[in-house]
Each structure stands twice: as structure tokens, then as C-alpha cells.
Amino acid sequence: MADAPDKDNKTEEPSQKRLDEALQRGDVAKSQEVNTWFIMAAATLVLMTFAGSVGRDLSGTMRGIFANAHAIPMDGPAIPRLFQRIGFEMVAAVGLPLLLLILAGVAGNMIQHRLVWSTQTLTPKLSKISPMAGLKRMFSMQAIANFAKGLLKLVVVGTVLTVLMWPERDRFESLVTMDIGALLPFILVLSLKLMGAVVAMLAIVAAADFLFQYKQWYERQKMSLQELKEEFKQSEGDPVIKGKFKQMRQMRMRKRMIASVPKASVVITNPTHYAVALQYERGMDAPVCVAKGVDALALRIREVAGEHAIPVVENPPLARALHATVDVDEAIPPEHYKAVAEVIGYVMKLRRSVARRQ
């Protein structure tokens, strides 16, 4: 009963980090029916493609042994060599079909999830030997689904066998008298019909089971609001600490800008809300913003400019435009060249007139 409230609290969609952690510990959405379908489909393909060649190779090997049985030495060292040769020829005959079956089993897993290397599922857990945990697993939704799948597969296979073999019931009586050369092709054709029908029916079962397994897995990965908050703190940092770091960065940036104001050639203001300090010297491609700010910071920039005799020019539209489009230590954009050039030209004329008076 303790799991029910916890499950009810997990109402949030899982994060990508949560899904990656599940994959790392081997907890993936996996349907055994998909694996079964891949193996059955591969077995049908192998039987259809390689039955003739494998039969010929194996029958040729055995025919040669029986035809030359009188010439085969039966001393001690010869018998192991004989069995070794038979083994090699059997492996050569069935090796490729077996390899295809193994690849089908691997493909059945890889099509459901990417390759996983994890030893966490092998770690001993007390819950695996707990009687109460065992009872819960026996009567869980997963156990009920597995029982339903077993019944469904039994019904499917039974129905397929009945539908396909009932029309052939009269021929079964004559199988005992049928020549082996005609019996084997008949069995092969009937086997292919049965396996093809089973593969077609199991495709539906496998698709439905995978959707069910994925839904169950996804529900297990859901998170509570508290888990989301904890994960955010771990991955992004504590918001309080992040806020303090942001304040420190802003303070350092403010001090650096105030220290750069004496290098400015002019300060353009709103006049009270905005202030942008620009530096321009001969040889520069364009004026550079060395400081900018609003309200209290703008007031401080104007004060420092006044202390160092930096000209302050009121141009509200230009001040707002520069504050919005240029960052500190960046050149002004080309669309403001003309307006800024007029301001700097005015400042230079003002300086020359002051210098003549002196």
C-alpha cells in the first residue's frame, strides 16, 4: 500500500536525464514477443531459403559415409577424426542459417532500444527473494498481461493449426505409406504454410505487447514535483546560489564599466533614464561602447563623466537606440554611424573652441 501514494504523486513527464539514467541501469521498454516474432520470421525465411541446400549437404555427407563404410578405418585415432569431419561438415551446412537466427534475435532487441551495457540488473537485491515482493509480482498488471498473452498465443497457434491442417486430414492417413522422396517436400510445404501464418498472427501480438510494455515502462519513469525540483537543483544548480552568482557578475561588470567611463569621448543620455558612453579615437573603424546603463547606473555614469570632464550630450532617441542595440566593448552598428558622427563632431568642435579660448 505504501507504493500507491508514491505512484499517485508521480504525475510529471520524465526528463531526458531520467530516461538516460533508466537506460544506463538496463531499465528499458522491452517486449519478448517482438524477439519471438523476429526469430520466427527468420526461421521461416531460413527454412524457405536453406532447407534444400542444407538437406542436400547433410544427405550427401551421410550418403558418403554409408556408401564407404567398409573402407573407413575404425582404429583408435580414426574414429575421432571421423566425428570431427562430420562435425565440420554439419557446421558448414547449418552455420549460415544459425547465424541468421542469432542476428534476428539481436535485431529484435536493438529495434526496441539502443544497445545497453549494464551490470546493475545482475546486482543481488533482497526484493528479488522477498515473499511479499514475489506475491506482488505474481498478481501485478505485468503478470496478468503475460498470462493473457500466453492464452492469446495458444488460441492463435491452435486456430492456425486447425484452419491449415483440417483440409489436409485425409492426406495424413496416407503419410505412412508415402515414399520418403514425396513425404519431405509435403512436410516442407506444410511447415512453411504453418510458420508463415503464425508469423503473420504473432506480428499483431508483438505490436500490441510492445505498446503495452512501453506504456508500462514510461509510467514507471514518471516523476513527482519534488523529484523534478531535486533534479533541477543537481543539473542547473540551486536557484538561490545562481541568483547570488548573477548579482556578483553584475556588480563586477558595473565596476568595470564605471572604471572605463574616463576613457570615453562622449556620453549620450536620455537625459535621466539612459546613458551610453562611447570611445572614439583617430584610426578606429567605429566608436566603441565602453559603458551603458539605466536609472541609477546611468546617473553614476554621468557623475563619473562630470568628474573627468567627459562631454555629456542629451539625445533621447539615440541614447535609447544605442542602449538597445550595442553591447559593452562592441562597436556601434552601421545604422547609427551618421547620428553618432554628428554628436562626436559637435564634441570635437566644442573642445577646439574651448582650447582657443585658453
Secondary structure, DSSP 4 states (H G I P E B T S, - for coil): -THHHHHHH--BPPPHHHHHHHHHTT-----HHHHHHHHHHHHHHHHHHHHHHHHHHHHHHHHHHHHTGGGS--STTHHHHHHHHHHHHHHHHHHHHHHHHHHHHHHHHHTTS------GGGS--GGGT-HHHHHHHHTSHHHHHHHHHHHHHHHHHHHHHHHHHGGGHHHHTTGGGS-HHHHHHHHHHHHHHHHHHHHHHHHHHHHHHHHHHHHHHHHHH-B-HHHHHHHHHHHH--HHHHHHHHHHHHHHHHHHHHHHGGG-SEEEE-SSSEEEEEE--TT-SS-EEEEEEETHHHHHHHHHHHHTT--EEE-HHHHHHHHHH--TTSBPPGGGHHHHHHHHHHHHHHHHHHHHH-
